Each structure stands twice: as C-alpha cells, then as structure tokens.
Amino acid sequence: MSSTAYLEHLASIHLFNSCNQRELTKIARATDEVSVAAGKTLMNQGERGREAFVVVSGEASIQINGNTVATIGPGDHVGELALLDGGTRTATVVADTDMELLVISQRAFFALLDEVPGLSRKILTSMATMVRDLNGRLGAFEPTSAHA
C-alpha cells in the first residue's frame, strides 16, 4: 500500500479520524501491515490481548460465547480495549476471507502516546463516542441518579 493510501485509510477509521497528517504519519509508523488467510483466528475470547487490528481489506466474524454477533470489514477495528488495559478479549474474531490488517501493539501504542501527547485526548474522545453509540444500539438504560 502506498504511503498516501495508508494515511488515507488511517484517516477513514473512526478511532483516528480527528488526527492531523503529522499524527497519522506517526500512527502509520507504529503499525505493521499483516496478511492473514481465511479461517485464521485473530483473537480468542478470554485470552489476554496485547494488540489491536484495523481491517484494510477482507472480512471477519466476531463471536461471543460461540455465537456470531457481527461481521467487520474495511475500516473497522477490533482489540482496541487491549491497547488501554491489556485485559482479556471480550470476543473471538475469525477471518472469513483473506485479510490485510494493520496491527498495533500495546507497547507501540503507549510509545506513540508518549511521543504525541495530544493524541490521547483525540483517541479517548473517539472511544467515548463509540461507547455511547454502542449503548444507544443496545438500548442502554437511562440513569436514575444525578450522579450518573
């Protein structure tokens, strides 16, 4: 992938869409481009996570407790919670087709945040928006307390 296409792809991803060209360039340097074959498991529910994946091409199924709950494709990302806390995976993700992925490790992510401090706020804002959107899709309850 050309460097211009790589940056355009990163800019199209919700997690990074508020980043400027300089920040996108630094993000691109922190990621690795990886090819995976159809049928490959990217992550297993319950296992500790240490990287996140951004789909460049192809599709994968997201499974929770053995049930397919979603399909992801170009521009989607999974595993971003592992970047923040290195906790266990909340789902299993399996490539349905051959895929091209951008992979960023937790270590590279933290180094990136140290190098570009303003990036933290942008990513936190994007993640908060994703949580709000998810809550809306799940019909999250309305808080009953003024402290919520």
N, C-alpha and C positions, 0 to 999 in steps of 0.2 A: 504494500500500500504506500502511495506517495506521502510525503510529509504533509502536504496540503490536505489531502483526503483524510489522513489520520487526524489532523486537528479539526477538520470539519466534522468528522464523526464524533470526536470527543465533545465538541460544542453542541451536538444534537442530543446528547444524553442529559436527561433531566438533572442528574446529580452534578453535572459540570456546566450547565447551560448559562450560568451567570458569570462564568470565568472569562477573563480577557485573554488576548492572544499570548501574552507572556506566561500567564498561569497555565494555559492549555499546553504550551510548549514544555513546561516543567512537568506537567502531569504525563504527557506523552513519553518523556524520558524515564519516568518512574514505572512505566508499564512494559510488559512483554507481550508480543503477539504470538499466539499459540494456535495450532490447528489440532482439532480432535475429531475422531471418527464417530460416525453414528453408533449409538449403543454405549458410548463411554459415559461413565458416571462422573460428573464434575464434583459433586459433594454428596455426603450421606447424612441424613437426619441423625442428630445426636452426637456426631463426631465434632471435635474441636475445629474451628475454622481459623485460617491464617491468611486468607486472600479473598479477593473479590473478583468477579468476572463481568466483563462487558461484552455483549454479543455484537460482533461485527457482521457476521453472516451465519445463516442456519437457524435451526430451532431446537428447543429443548423443552422437556416436560418437567414441571415442578410437582413433586409428590409429597404429601403429608400423610404419615401413617399408612403408606402403601396406596393411597388414593391420589390420582392425578387431579390437581386443583387449578392448574393454569399451564399455558404454553407461553414461552418467551421467544422473542426473535430479535432482529437487528435493532440496536439502540437500547435494548433492555439490559438490566444489570441484576446480578444476584450476589449475595455474600457480603454486602456492604456492612452488615452488622459486625461481621468478624473483623473488619478493619478497626472498628471502635473498641471492641472489648475482647476479641479472641475467644468468645464464648462458643457454645455448641450450635451446630447448624439446626435451623428450625424446619428444614425440608431437605429432601433428596432431589437432585437435579440430574437428569439424564438427557444426553444429546439424542434427539430424534433423527437428525440429519448430520452430515459432516458440518463442522462449525469452524469459524475463525473467531477467536476470542482475544480480548485484551485482558491481561491478568495483572493485578497489582497486589503485592504482598503487604501485610500489616507493617512490616519493617520499612518498606519503601514509602508507604503512606505516611507514617509518622515522620520520616525524614523529610518528606515533601511539605508537611505542615510546619516543621521547624524552619524550612527554607523560605516558605511563603506564608507567613502568619495570617494574612488577610484571607487566605483560602479557607481557614477553619470556619469562619462565620458564614461564608457562602455555602459550604457543604452542609453545615448544621441547618441553615435555612432551607435548603433543598430537602434534607431528610425530614425536617419538621413538616414540610408541605406534603411529603409522601405519606407520613403517618396520619396526617389529617385526612388526606384523600382516602386512605385505607379505612380509617374509622368511618368515614361517610359511606363507603361502599358496604361496610359490614353493619351499618345501622347502629353505630355506637350510641350508647345511652347518653342522655343529657345529664350533666352534673346537677346534683340536688343541693350542693353546698356552694356558697360564695367563694370558698377557698379552692375549688377545683380548677 
